[in-house]
Amino acid sequence: MSKPYSIPLNEIRREHVVVNSRFVATLASAFSTDEARVFIAQIKKEFADASHNVPAYIIGGGNTVTEYCSDDGEPSGTAGKPALAVLRGSGFGDVVVVITRYFGGTLLGTGGLVKAYTESTQMVVNAVGRGRRVPVHVVMLAIPYNMLERVRLLVTRQRGEILGEDFAGDITMTLQFPMDSFGTFQNELSEMSAGKLKAEVIESRETIVKI
């Protein structure tokens, strides 16, 4: 069984200048090598006039990963490998990064390049929100109006999320719970309603939740 790992919650971009060269790092989630390649192609198209667009990704996480990096014309080992090393140490999986460089006219040397690409990757890794893939139940629940606030509080207490509320004769709530907290929610709901209320599971899936 693979170890749990973090997944970027959103796409993020940071940039800085090193001895007149401009480095732009863009990081996002990718759940397959195809998704990672599409993202890399998009960044290369967006920054088609750049000197280099250096990609690195880790698909999967924990014990089962697919890794890739490229120096994209920079001296061998000075760009893609440092970026990948930062991703490896970050605890992220299902992650892709492209570091774009606009050459500023001054050679940085191999040590300077390694440092610049490492720092650029660290900037986005440290700034992006972290999520984790968890199994969840999506459920439906019909309740009387006078129980709405109590049920909302119970949902929050059991790490649930309200996906929707439909106000008609009763209130029909669409809720999402981590599987490991749904049983407790059902028990407390039953106690609160003297056994009258029970949520019905309509879908089970995996989703990414903020950590």
C-alpha positions as CSV (number, residue, x, y, z in Angstrom):
1,M,0.0,0.0,0.0
2,S,1.4,3.4,-1.0
3,K,2.2,6.0,1.6
4,P,-0.1,9.1,1.8
5,Y,1.1,12.1,0.0
6,S,0.1,15.7,-0.6
7,I,-1.4,17.1,-3.9
8,P,-1.3,20.7,-4.9
9,L,-4.7,22.3,-4.4
10,N,-4.3,24.9,-7.2
11,E,-2.0,26.2,-9.9
12,I,0.5,28.7,-8.7
13,R,3.2,30.9,-10.2
14,R,6.1,32.8,-8.7
15,E,9.0,34.6,-10.3
16,H,12.3,36.1,-9.3
17,V,15.4,37.6,-11.0
18,V,18.9,36.2,-10.6
19,V,21.7,38.3,-12.1
20,N,19.4,39.8,-14.8
21,S,17.9,36.4,-15.7
22,R,14.2,36.1,-15.0
23,F,12.9,32.8,-13.7
24,V,9.1,32.1,-13.7
25,A,8.0,28.9,-11.9
26,T,4.5,27.5,-12.5
27,L,3.3,24.5,-10.5
28,A,0.0,22.5,-10.7
29,S,-1.5,19.1,-10.0
30,A,-1.4,16.4,-12.7
31,F,-2.9,12.9,-12.3
32,S,-1.3,11.2,-15.3
33,T,1.7,11.6,-17.5
34,D,-0.7,12.8,-20.3
35,E,-2.0,15.6,-18.0
36,A,1.6,16.6,-17.1
37,R,2.6,16.7,-20.8
38,V,-0.4,18.9,-21.7
39,F,0.4,21.3,-18.9
40,I,4.1,21.5,-20.0
41,A,3.0,22.1,-23.6
42,Q,0.7,24.9,-22.4
43,I,3.5,26.6,-20.5
44,K,5.9,26.3,-23.4
45,K,3.3,27.9,-25.7
46,E,2.6,30.7,-23.2
47,F,6.3,31.4,-22.9
48,A,7.4,30.5,-26.4
49,D,9.9,33.4,-26.5
50,A,11.7,32.2,-23.4
51,S,15.3,30.9,-23.4
52,H,14.3,27.7,-21.6
53,N,11.2,26.0,-20.2
54,V,12.4,23.4,-17.8
55,P,9.9,20.7,-16.8
56,A,9.7,18.2,-13.9
57,Y,6.9,16.0,-12.6
58,I,6.0,13.2,-10.2
59,I,2.9,11.2,-11.0
60,G,1.6,9.1,-8.2
61,G,3.2,9.3,-4.8
62,G,4.6,7.4,-1.9
63,N,6.0,4.1,-3.1
64,T,4.6,4.2,-6.7
65,V,5.7,7.1,-8.8
66,T,6.6,8.0,-12.4
67,E,9.2,10.8,-12.5
68,Y,10.5,12.9,-15.4
69,C,12.7,16.0,-15.8
70,S,14.5,17.8,-18.7
71,D,17.1,20.5,-18.8
72,D,15.6,21.9,-22.0
73,G,18.9,23.1,-23.3
74,E,20.5,24.2,-20.1
75,P,23.9,22.4,-19.2
76,S,23.2,18.8,-18.2
77,G,22.1,18.3,-14.6
78,T,21.8,22.0,-13.8
79,A,18.0,22.6,-14.2
80,G,15.6,19.6,-14.5
81,K,17.3,17.5,-11.8
82,P,17.4,20.3,-9.2
83,A,13.7,20.9,-9.8
84,L,12.8,17.3,-9.5
85,A,14.9,17.0,-6.3
86,V,12.8,19.7,-4.7
87,L,9.6,17.9,-5.8
88,R,10.9,14.7,-4.3
89,G,11.6,16.3,-1.0
90,S,8.4,18.2,-0.8
91,G,6.0,15.4,0.1
92,F,4.0,16.1,-3.1
93,G,2.8,13.6,-5.6
94,D,0.7,14.2,-8.7
95,V,2.6,17.4,-9.3
96,V,4.2,19.1,-12.3
97,V,6.3,22.2,-12.5
98,V,7.8,24.2,-15.3
99,I,10.5,26.8,-14.7
100,T,10.7,29.3,-17.5
101,R,14.0,31.3,-17.9
102,Y,14.6,34.5,-19.8
103,F,18.4,34.8,-20.2
104,G,19.6,38.1,-18.9
105,G,23.0,38.2,-20.7
106,T,25.2,37.0,-17.8
107,L,26.2,33.4,-17.5
108,L,25.4,32.0,-14.1
109,G,27.7,29.0,-14.2
110,T,26.7,25.5,-13.2
111,G,26.4,26.2,-9.5
112,G,24.5,29.4,-10.1
113,L,22.0,27.5,-12.4
114,V,21.4,24.7,-9.9
115,K,20.8,27.3,-7.1
116,A,18.4,29.4,-9.3
117,Y,16.3,26.4,-10.5
118,T,16.3,25.0,-6.9
119,E,15.1,28.3,-5.4
120,S,12.5,28.8,-8.2
121,T,10.9,25.4,-7.5
122,Q,11.1,25.9,-3.7
123,M,9.1,29.2,-4.1
124,V,6.1,27.5,-5.6
125,V,6.3,24.4,-3.5
126,N,6.3,26.4,-0.3
127,A,3.5,28.7,-1.4
128,V,0.9,26.3,-2.8
129,G,-1.9,24.9,-0.8
130,R,-1.8,21.2,0.1
131,G,-4.5,18.6,-0.3
132,R,-4.8,14.9,0.2
133,R,-6.8,12.3,-1.7
134,V,-9.4,10.7,0.6
135,P,-12.4,8.3,0.0
136,V,-15.7,10.0,0.5
137,H,-19.5,9.3,0.5
138,V,-21.8,11.7,-1.2
139,V,-25.2,11.4,0.6
140,M,-28.7,12.9,0.5
141,L,-30.7,13.7,3.6
142,A,-34.2,15.1,3.9
143,I,-34.9,17.1,7.2
144,P,-37.6,19.3,8.6
145,Y,-36.9,23.0,8.7
146,N,-36.5,23.2,12.5
147,M,-33.5,20.9,12.4
148,L,-31.5,22.7,9.8
149,E,-29.0,24.6,12.0
150,R,-28.4,21.5,14.2
151,V,-27.7,19.3,11.2
152,R,-25.4,21.9,9.7
153,L,-23.4,22.0,12.9
154,L,-23.3,18.2,13.0
155,V,-22.0,18.1,9.4
156,T,-19.2,20.5,10.3
157,R,-18.3,18.6,13.4
158,Q,-17.9,15.4,11.5
159,R,-15.7,17.0,8.8
160,G,-18.5,17.0,6.3
161,E,-19.2,19.4,3.5
162,I,-22.6,20.8,2.4
163,L,-22.8,20.5,-1.4
164,G,-26.3,21.7,-1.8
165,E,-29.6,22.5,0.0
166,D,-33.0,22.3,-1.7
167,F,-35.8,24.1,0.1
168,A,-39.3,22.6,-0.6
169,G,-41.7,20.8,1.8
170,D,-38.7,19.5,3.6
171,I,-35.0,20.5,3.1
172,T,-33.1,18.1,1.0
173,M,-29.4,18.3,1.7
174,T,-26.6,16.9,-0.4
175,L,-23.6,16.2,1.8
176,Q,-20.1,14.8,1.5
177,F,-18.2,13.0,4.2
178,P,-14.8,11.3,4.5
179,M,-15.8,7.6,4.8
180,D,-14.1,7.3,8.2
181,S,-16.4,9.9,9.8
182,F,-19.7,9.0,8.1
183,G,-20.7,6.3,10.5
184,T,-20.3,8.7,13.5
185,F,-22.5,11.2,11.6
186,Q,-25.2,8.7,11.0
187,N,-25.2,7.6,14.7
188,E,-25.4,11.2,16.0
189,L,-28.1,12.1,13.5
190,S,-30.1,9.1,14.6
191,E,-29.7,10.2,18.3
192,M,-30.6,13.8,17.5
193,S,-33.8,12.8,15.6
194,A,-34.9,9.9,17.9
195,G,-34.2,7.5,15.0
196,K,-36.2,9.3,12.4
197,L,-33.5,10.6,10.1
198,K,-30.9,8.7,8.1
199,A,-28.7,9.9,5.3
200,E,-28.7,7.8,2.0
201,V,-25.4,7.2,0.2
202,I,-25.8,8.1,-3.5
203,E,-22.1,7.9,-4.5
204,S,-18.7,6.8,-3.2
205,R,-15.6,8.3,-4.8
206,E,-12.2,9.8,-4.0
207,T,-11.7,13.5,-3.7
208,I,-9.0,15.9,-2.7
209,V,-9.5,17.8,0.6
210,K,-7.4,20.6,2.1
211,I,-4.9,19.6,4.8
